[in-house]
Amino acid sequence: IELKSGILSILLKTGLAFTQLDLWLGLFYCDGKWKEATVKKEGSVISASMDELREQTLEPQVQKLDVNSPVYIGGIPPEIQNTYKELGLEQGFGGCMKDVKFTRGAVVNLASVSSSAVRVNLDGCLSTDSAVNCRGNDSILVYRGKEQSVYESGLQPFTEYLYRVVALNEGGSVASEWTRVRTRESVPQNVPTPSRVHSINGYSIEVTWDKPAGVIGVIEKYILKAYEEDGPSVPITSAELADTGMLTGILTGLHPFTNYAVTLTACTLAGCTESLHALNISTPQEAPEDVQPPTAISLPTLLLLSWSPPKTPNGVITQYTLYLNGVPIYSGNGTKYVVKDLAVFTPYRFLLTACTAAGCTNSSQVTLFTAQLPPSHVDAPILTVLDSRTIYVQWKEPVEVNGILDRYIIYITNNEQNFTKWSVIYNSTELFLDYTIQQLFPGTEYLIKLAACTGGGCSISEASRAVTDESTPEGVPAPKAHSYSSDSFNISWAKPEYPNGVITNYGLYMNGVLMQNSSQLHYYAYGLAPWSLHSFRVQACTAKGCALGPLVEARTMEAAPEGTVDVLATVDGSKTVQVKWLAPNKPNGHLTYTVLVTGLFYADQ
């Protein structure tokens, strides 16, 4: 259906039948008044009328018209124009249109039922001051000149204008068709503050507002924004509402028990304007969120519990309730509680409930353990001597561990250390129940005790005693021989470095002859010649055998020589005498000689 150049045209295509009906109007509709246009299809009869003017045609081949697609009024979208090229569709309708209705149904409100407005302007009526709106002789001259473009300013927002160009020369003039143009919308002005705000719950509100007055253009959408009072200037949440016929909207994403300032923003295609003032509201309380389970400082029979307020309290916390294994043990406003008379290293299940005036929320359940203690009792280890240098140690796990067994420690000492200095010979978290101690000393008495440890400490057993098998001594020392006279020695020696058992006797050899065999550590040798050389060696014995120490040599002290010194003097010249002599029979030491000469000597010149 088209209205052009004074003709109301109906183009109808059903199946293979194509029908066109033209109703001549002339300038009948150009009087500035409302005109009622009717188009009908009744069977094979197609008719069109405007007020008292009417035209109809009969088309036997026309088929039943079933409308199963969107109905476009005032124009069609560009993307489907190519589908109906035979209809010769031109640009969209410009002007005013109201009270559109179909055969069935009530009058259609175009603003509320239309899903989109494309190339259609339905609220920009032309001026009714003149009765010759369609003729063009009441137009205003915009430009005269030789340029082929012109810029016109000072127009009204969102208003439709008709333009045409007249080309003139000396021979006459020619005019173009009228071209419709509409100016763009303006940004809304004086957007009102929301008139009413109602809390649905702590997280959402319902906002009501009045339609902004004096908006030039079509409102495309409304935007609701919520700001925290005394907070940043950025909205906490917002909601866009595309159905501009509704003056009520829901704003979600709020926080309970919080003060908000709510504003309204109205938008046209030209831009948006937010209300200058806001409407304040406080959201109600809700049950807490993110309730944290309690934490504890663990003691063997106590748990010192504490907890933090919920991360999102959603109101004023009125009460906490603490549950132990499902049974409430505390209710109040505190954040600490001591649970007493508990078993050592035992799991207990706790749950915390936090409440506001709106409701309560549980934390996740947490399992907490009381602290560990050392094992109650540790049995002494069982010792088995395998040989002279090895002891096999076995033990049992403590009956009352009082925690998680962490490690075993073996302590050892021996009689050489007077059983006072304990050394750790084994310390392992591998919870084996035996250990072989190697590289011990033969024939040595050892005390061995066991420690069992948990996270709460260690308990040590009584000591077990074992003696390694004896062996021949090792490290027999060299004797020390001191001569304090020319005919005797004082000889002494120390114990072997490694006795390897109980020393039964010591033997002293002098010059290869056994001089003493006893438990003594010294010997006195006498009746020896002065300055005589002797060798000494010590032998140490256990029940398993004997071992010799290194050989040492020593001399007795010197004594005065015994015998005579025979001297022989021979004259070698007038001034020289050669003297020779023989050593005494018993030198009794390292000899030095002194030659004494008496008589006359030449004096030095």
DOMAR-863350 format. One line per 4 residues: number of its first residue (from 1); their letters; for each residue z, y, x of C-alpha. Coordinates in steps of 0.25 Angstrom, whole numbers, m for minus. Each point is the difference from the previous one (the first is absolute). Example, Ala and Ser with C-alpha at 12.3 -4.5 7.8 and 13.67 -1.06 7.14 Angstrom:
<sites>
1	as	31/m18/49 | m2/14/6;
</sites>
This chain:
<sites>
1	ielk	0/0/0 | m4/13/6 | 0/15/m4 | m11/8/7;
5	sgil	m9/11/m3 | 4/1/m14 | m3/m15/m3 | 11/m11/m3;
9	sill	m7/m13/6 | 5/m14/m3 | m6/m11/9 | 4/m14/m4;
13	ktgl	m4/m13/7 | 4/m13/m5 | m7/m13/5 | m15/4/1;
17	aftq	0/11/m10 | 1/14/5 | 2/11/m11 | 1/15/2;
21	ldlw	4/10/m11 | m1/15/2 | 7/10/m9 | m5/14/1;
25	lglf	11/10/1 | m6/13/6 | 11/10/2 | 8/m5/m12;
29	ycdg	11/m4/9 | 1/12/9 | 8/9/m9 | 14/m2/7;
33	kwke	6/m9/m11 | 4/m15/m1 | m11/m9/m4 | 1/m14/m5;
37	atvk	m10/m10/5 | m1/m14/m6 | m8/m12/5 | m1/m13/m8;
41	kegs	m7/m13/1 | 0/m8/m13 | m8/m12/1 | m14/4/3;
45	visa	2/15/m3 | 4/9/11 | 4/14/m4 | 5/13/6;
49	smde	6/13/m6 | 7/13/3 | 6/7/m11 | m11/1/m11;
53	lreq	m11/m4/9 | m4/m15/0 | m11/m10/5 | m1/m15/0;
57	tlep	m10/m11/3 | m3/m14/m3 | m1/m11/11 | m2/m14/m5;
61	qvqk	1/m6/14 | 14/6/3 | 11/m10/2 | 14/0/m3;
65	ldvn	8/9/10 | 12/m6/7 | 8/9/9 | 7/m8/10;
69	spvy	0/10/12 | 7/13/2 | m5/12/m8 | m4/12/8;
73	iggi	1/14/m7 | m6/12/7 | m7/m7/11 | 0/m13/8;
77	ppei	5/m4/14 | m11/2/11 | 2/m15/4 | m6/m5/m13;
81	qnty	m11/10/m2 | m10/m8/7 | 2/m11/m10 | m5/9/m12;
85	kelg	m12/8/6 | m8/m2/m12 | 10/8/m8 | m3/13/8;
89	leqg	14/4/1 | 3/13/6 | 13/7/5 | 12/m1/m9;
93	fggc	4/8/m12 | 6/14/2 | 8/7/m11 | 10/m4/m11;
97	mkdv	2/m13/m7 | 11/m4/m10 | 4/m10/m11 | m9/m11/6;
101	kftr	1/m12/m9 | m7/m13/m2 | m3/m8/m13 | 13/m8/1;
105	gavv	13/6/5 | 7/14/0 | m5/13/7 | 0/m2/15;
109	nlas	8/9/10 | m9/0/11 | 10/5/10 | 9/m12/m3;
113	vsss	m10/m12/m1 | m10/4/11 | 2/m8/13 | m8/10/8;
117	avrv	m7/13/0 | m13/0/8 | m9/12/m1 | 5/4/m14;
121	nldg	7/13/m3 | 6/0/m14 | 10/11/0 | m8/12/5;
125	clst	m6/6/m13 | m10/11/2 | 3/14/m6 | m1/2/m15;
129	dsav	m2/15/1 | m15/m1/m1 | m8/m8/m11 | m12/m2/10;
133	ncrg	8/m9/11 | m12/m9/1 | m11/10/2 | 3/6/13;
137	ndsi	m3/14/m3 | 15/4/1 | 1/m5/14 | 5/9/12;
141	lvyr	m8/3/12 | 6/m6/12 | m10/3/11 | m13/7/2;
145	gkeq	m8/m2/13 | m9/m9/8 | 11/m10/5 | 0/m14/m5;
149	svye	15/m1/m1 | 12/8/m4 | 15/m1/0 | 8/5/m12;
153	sglq	15/2/0 | 10/5/m10 | m2/m11/m10 | 11/m6/m8;
157	pfte	5/m14/4 | m4/m13/m7 | m11/8/m9 | m14/m4/m3;
161	ylyr	m11/10/3 | m15/m1/m3 | m10/5/11 | m15/1/1;
165	vval	m10/7/9 | m11/9/m4 | m12/2/10 | m7/13/m2;
169	negg	m13/6/6 | m10/10/m5 | m7/m10/m8 | 12/m4/m8;
173	svas	13/m9/0 | 4/m14/m1 | 14/m6/m3 | 7/m13/4;
177	ewtr	8/m9/m9 | 14/4/m2 | 10/m7/10 | 14/m3/m4;
181	vrtr	11/2/11 | 15/m1/m2 | 10/7/10 | 11/m9/6;
185	esvp	13/m1/m5 | 12/8/5 | 13/m5/5 | 11/m1/m11;
189	qnvp	9/12/m2 | 14/1/m5 | 3/m15/0 | 13/m2/m8;
193	tpsr	13/m6/5 | 2/m14/m7 | 7/2/m13 | 8/m13/0;
197	vhsi	4/m11/10 | 7/m13/m5 | 5/m11/9 | m5/m13/m3;
201	ngys	9/m7/11 | 4/4/14 | m14/m2/5 | m9/6/m10;
205	ievt	0/12/m10 | m9/5/m12 | m5/14/1 | m6/8/m11;
209	wdkp	m7/13/1 | m9/10/m7 | m15/2/2 | m2/12/9;
213	agvi	m6/12/m7 | m12/8/5 | m6/m11/8 | m15/3/2;
217	gvie	m6/m13/1 | 3/m15/m2 | 13/m5/5 | m3/m13/8;
221	kyil	14/m5/2 | 15/3/1 | 9/m3/11 | 15/m2/m1;
225	kaye	8/3/13 | 15/m3/3 | 7/7/11 | 14/m3/5;
229	edgp	9/12/m2 | 4/7/13 | m10/m10/7 | m13/2/7;
233	svpi	m12/7/m7 | m8/m13/m1 | 1/m7/m13 | 7/m13/0;
237	tsae	m9/m6/m10 | m12/4/m9 | m9/m5/m11 | m14/4/m4;
241	ladt	m3/m1/m15 | m15/0/m3 | 2/0/m15 | 1/14/m2;
245	gmlt	2/m1/m15 | 13/m6/2 | 11/10/3 | 11/m10/4;
249	gilt	0/m8/13 | 9/m10/7 | 4/3/14 | 5/m12/8;
253	glhp	5/m3/15 | 13/9/m2 | 13/m4/6 | 12/m2/m9;
257	ftny	12/10/0 | m9/11/6 | m3/15/m4 | m15/3/m1;
261	avtl	m8/12/m4 | m12/m4/m8 | m13/8/0 | m13/0/m8;
265	tact	m14/2/7 | m13/2/m8 | m13/m3/6 | m15/4/m3;
269	lagc	m12/m3/9 | 3/14/7 | 14/m4/4 | 14/m2/m4;
273	tesl	12/9/m3 | 15/m4/0 | 10/6/m9 | 8/11/7;
277	haln	13/m6/m5 | 6/m14/m1 | 8/m7/m10 | 13/m6/6;
281	istp	5/m14/m4 | 10/m10/6 | m4/m15/m1 | 11/m9/m4;
285	qeap	8/m10/8 | m6/m14/2 | 6/m13/6 | 0/1/16;
289	edvq	m11/m5/8 | 0/m7/14 | 15/m4/0 | 4/m5/14;
293	ppta	8/m12/2 | 13/1/7 | 2/m2/15 | 12/m5/7;
297	islp	8/0/13 | 4/m14/1 | 14/m5/5 | 4/m15/0;
301	tlll	7/1/m14 | m4/14/m5 | m13/7/m4 | 0/15/1;
305	lsws	m10/4/m10 | m7/13/m2 | m13/5/m7 | m8/12/m1;
309	ppkt	m4/8/m13 | m13/m5/m6 | m12/6/7 | m5/5/m14;
313	pngv	13/2/m8 | m8/6/m12 | 13/7/m5 | 15/0/3;
317	itqy	5/m13/4 | 12/m3/m9 | 4/m14/6 | m2/m11/10;
321	tlyl	3/m14/m3 | 1/m10/12 | m3/m15/m3 | 5/m12/9;
325	ngvp	m7/m13/m3 | m3/6/m14 | 14/4/m3 | 3/15/m1;
329	iysg	11/4/10 | m1/15/0 | m4/11/m9 | 1/15/3;
333	ngtk	m6/12/7 | 3/m4/14 | m10/m5/10 | 10/m9/8;
337	yvvk	8/m12/m3 | 7/m11/9 | m1/m14/m4 | 12/m8/5;
341	dlav	5/m15/1 | m14/m5/4 | m3/m13/8 | m5/1/14;
345	ftpy	m15/1/2 | m3/m2/m15 | m12/5/m8 | 3/9/m12;
349	rfll	m10/6/m10 | 1/14/m4 | m7/9/m10 | 2/15/m3;
353	tact	m2/6/m14 | m2/16/0 | 1/7/m14 | m4/13/m6;
357	aagc	2/5/m14 | m13/m6/m3 | 2/m14/5 | 2/m9/12;
361	tnss	m8/m6/11 | 3/m12/9 | m2/m1/15 | m7/m12/6;
365	qvtl	10/m11/3 | 5/m1/15 | 7/m11/7 | 11/5/10;
369	ftaq	8/m9/10 | 14/2/5 | 2/0/15 | 1/m12/9;
373	lpps	12/m4/7 | 1/m9/13 | 0/m15/m3 | 14/m5/m5;
377	hvda	2/m11/11 | m9/m6/11 | 3/m14/5 | 1/m2/15;
381	pilt	m13/m5/6 | m1/m15/4 | m3/m2/15 | m7/m11/7;
385	vlds	m1/m1/15 | m14/m5/4 | 1/1/15 | 6/8/11;
389	rtiy	m8/12/m4 | m2/m1/m15 | 8/1/m13 | m6/m2/m14;
393	vqwk	7/8/m10 | 0/m2/m15 | 6/7/m12 | 0/1/m15;
397	epve	m3/11/m10 | 12/8/m5 | 4/m4/m14 | 2/14/m5;
401	vngi	m10/9/6 | 3/12/m7 | m14/6/1 | m13/m4/6;
405	ldry	2/m8/13 | m7/9/11 | 2/m7/14 | 9/m10/8;
409	iiyi	6/4/13 | 6/m9/11 | 10/5/10 | 4/m8/13;
413	tnne	10/1/11 | 5/m9/11 | 12/m3/8 | m6/7/12;
417	qnft	2/13/m8 | 14/m4/m5 | m6/m1/m14 | 1/15/m2;
421	kwsv	m14/5/2 | m9/m4/m12 | m15/0/1 | m10/m1/m11;
425	iyns	m9/m11/4 | m8/m1/m14 | m3/10/m10 | m11/m3/m10;
429	telf	m4/3/m15 | m7/m14/0 | 11/m6/m8 | 0/m14/7;
433	ldyt	13/m8/1 | m1/m5/14 | m3/6/14 | m1/m7/14;
437	iqql	7/8/11 | m6/m3/14 | 2/5/14 | 15/m2/0;
441	fpgt	9/m3/11 | 4/m15/3 | 14/m4/m2 | 4/13/m7;
445	eyli	8/2/m12 | m6/9/m11 | 5/6/m12 | m11/2/m11;
449	klaa	2/7/m14 | m10/4/m11 | m2/13/m8 | m7/0/m13;
453	ctgg	m5/14/m5 | m4/6/m13 | m3/15/m3 | 15/2/m2;
457	gcsi	4/m5/14 | 3/m12/8 | 10/m11/0 | 4/m8/13;
461	seas	5/m14/0 | 10/m6/9 | m4/m5/14 | m5/m14/3;
465	ravt	3/m6/14 | m10/m8/8 | 0/m4/15 | m14/m2/7;
469	dest	m1/m13/8 | 4/2/15 | m10/0/11 | 0/2/15;
473	pegv	5/14/5 | m11/10/3 | 2/13/9 | 10/m6/9;
477	papk	4/12/9 | 0/0/16 | 14/0/6 | 6/11/7;
481	ahsy	6/m3/14 | 9/10/6 | 6/m2/14 | 13/7/3;
485	ssds	3/m7/13 | m8/m7/11 | 3/m14/m5 | 0/1/m16;
489	fnis	m8/3/m12 | 5/5/m14 | m11/m5/m9 | m2/3/m16;
493	wakp	m10/m1/m10 | m3/4/m15 | m3/m8/m12 | m14/m4/m3;
497	eypn	m8/10/m7 | m3/m11/m11 | 11/m10/0 | m7/m8/m11;
501	gvit	12/m7/m3 | 15/m2/5 | 0/1/15 | 8/m13/5;
505	nygl	0/3/15 | m5/8/11 | m4/m6/13 | m1/8/13;
509	ymng	m9/m5/12 | 2/6/14 | m10/m4/10 | m5/m11/m10;
513	vlmq	14/m6/m1 | 7/0/m14 | 13/8/4 | 6/1/m14;
517	nssq	m2/m5/m14 | 8/6/m11 | 1/11/m11 | 4/11/10;
521	lhyy	m10/11/3 | 5/2/15 | 2/m8/13 | 7/3/13;
525	aygl	m7/m6/13 | 8/1/13 | 0/m6/14 | m14/5/3;
529	apws	m5/5/13 | m1/15/2 | m14/6/m3 | m5/m13/m5;
533	lhsf	m11/m1/m10 | 2/m8/m13 | m8/m3/m13 | 6/0/m14;
537	rvqa	m5/m4/m14 | 7/m2/m14 | m2/m11/m10 | 4/2/m15;
541	ctak	1/m12/m9 | 1/m3/m15 | 0/m13/m8 | m15/0/1;
545	gcal	m1/2/15 | 1/9/12 | m8/11/6 | 0/6/14;
549	gplv	0/15/3 | m8/7/11 | 4/m2/15 | 7/11/8;
553	eart	4/1/15 | 11/7/6 | 8/1/14 | 14/1/3;
557	meaa	6/12/7 | m2/2/15 | 12/m3/10 | 2/3/15;
561	pegt	m9/m8/9 | 6/m12/7 | m2/m4/15 | m5/7/12;
565	vdvl	m11/9/3 | m7/m4/14 | m6/11/7 | m11/0/11;
569	atvd	m3/12/8 | m13/1/9 | m3/12/10 | m15/4/m2;
573	gskt	0/12/9 | 8/11/7 | 3/6/m13 | m2/m11/m11;
577	vqvk	8/m12/m4 | m4/m10/m11 | 11/m6/m8 | m1/m13/m9;
581	wlap	10/m7/m8 | 2/m12/m9 | 6/1/m15 | 14/m6/m3;
585	nkpn	1/m14/m5 | 4/5/m14 | m6/13/m4 | 7/0/m13;
589	ghlt	m10/11/m5 | m11/9/3 | 2/4/15 | m1/13/7;
593	ytvl	1/2/15 | 6/11/8 | m3/0/16 | 11/7/8;
597	vtgl	m4/4/14 | 10/6/10 | m3/6/14 | m7/12/6;
601	fyad	m13/6/m6 | m9/11/4 | 2/13/m6 | m11/7/m8;
605	q	m7/11/8;
</sites>
